[in-house]
């Protein structure tokens, strides 16, 4: 369900697919486009995902972009409020509370 607030125009986009389907690559591409458009951008990754880097999201083809490690959705909501574009890699590690957190950010 998509709610429109007349004062805000937030929305949620989900990039999904199987392993090695290019999800992280697409996320990095979209974040870079938002940066080029001079939007205020923040990217999160789960603290536990340190396979390639603790401070970057890294795709399988070694493209990377700076990201903040987050422990939980409360951290994401607190830090993301000042940004126009919020990216979250490996969202499944945040569990179901991420759904409400994303809806809250989009509504705000």
Secondary structure, DSSP 4 states (H G I P E B T S, - for coil): ----BTTB---------STTSSHHHHHHHHHHHHHHTT--EEEEEETT--SS-SSEEE-TTS-EEE-EEESSHHHHHHHHTT-SEEEESSGGGG-THHHHHHHHHHH-
